[in-house]
Amino acid sequence: MANATSVTSRQGRSQFQGVFSEMWQVKATIDADSLNDGAGDNDTVTVPGVALGDHVISVGFGVDLAGVMVHGYVSAANTVTLRFQNESGGTVDLGSTTVKIVIGRPAF
C-alpha cells in the first residue's frame, strides 16, 4: 500500500444547499500500485479535520482509470482511503497522477 504525497487541502464553511456544514477540497499526488485483473489495493490521503461519518462526495483523477473502479471513504480521523479495484480484464498501472477529492460533513 502506498500513501499520498504532495497533499494540499482547503477547509471552509461552504455549503452544498445546506446539506453539509463543512467541506474539504483536497488535491494530492497518488502513485497507485500496478493491479492484476481482479486485484485491489488501498491508498490513503491525510486530510486534517475529517472524521468518521463524513462523506467523500467525489474523486477525480488526472489519468484515464482504464477500467479500474475507485471508491473513496473516510476510514479514520484525518484519513481518506481510496480503494482501487481492477476488473478491466488485464493488468493496469495508473502511474503517478493528481487526484482531487471533495469531502463533506453532513449538517444533520
N, C-alpha and C positions, 0 to 999 in steps of 0.2 A: 504494500500500500504506500502511495506517495502522498505527501501533504502539499498544499498550495504554497506558492511563493509569490512575491511582489503583490501583496494584498493591499487594496485601498478600499475604504468604505465611507459612507456618509450616513449619519443617523439624523433624523429630524422628526418633526411633528406633522409632516404631510399626511393628509388623509385620503383614502380612496372611498369617496362617497360616505364617509363616516364609519366605515366598517373596521378600519384599522386605526389604532391610537398611536402607533409608532411604525415607522417604515425604515428599512435599510436598503441602500443601493450599494452593491458590492461589485468590485472589479478585481479579478485575481488572475494569475497565470497558473494553469494546470498542465502537468505533463502526465497524462493518463498512461497506464501500462498497456502494452500490446495485449489484445484479448483474442484467444481462440474462439471459434464458434461455440456458443453455449456457455462461455465463461463470463464471470462477473468480477467486479472489483470496486472498492470504495476509495474515494479521496476525500480529504477533509479541508475545510476552509475555516480559519478562525475569524469570527465576526463578533467583536466586543458588544455585549449587551443583549444578544439574542438569548432566548430561553425556551425550554421545552414548552410546546403549545403554540409557538409562533409558526407561521405558515411560510413556506418557500413558495412564492407566487409564480415565479418564472426563472428559468435558467437558459441563457443564450450562449452560444459558442461561436468562436471566430473561424471554425472549420466545419466542413460537412461531416456529420456524425456517421455517415456510411452505414446506416442500419443499426447503430448502437443506440439502445434506449438509455436515457438518463433520468433519474428521479432524484430530486433534492429534498432534504428534510433536516430539521433541527434535531440533532441527536443528543445534545447535551448543552449546558450553559456555554455560551460563546462559541459554539461549534455547529457548522452546517456540513452535513455529509452528502456527497454526490455519489449515487450508486450507478455504475456503468454496467450494462448487461448487453452482451453481444449475441444477437440472434440473426445475424446477417447471412449466415451460411459459409463464412470464411473468416480468416484472421484479419483483424483491424487494428491498426496502430494510429491513433489520432494525432500523436506527436504533441508538442508543446503549443498551447493556444491560450487566448484570453477567454475567460468566462465572465459573464455578467449575471448577477443574481439579484432578484428583488425579494425581500422578506418583509412580512407584515405581522404585527401583533394585533390580534382581534380585540376590538373595543368592547366585546360582550363577554 
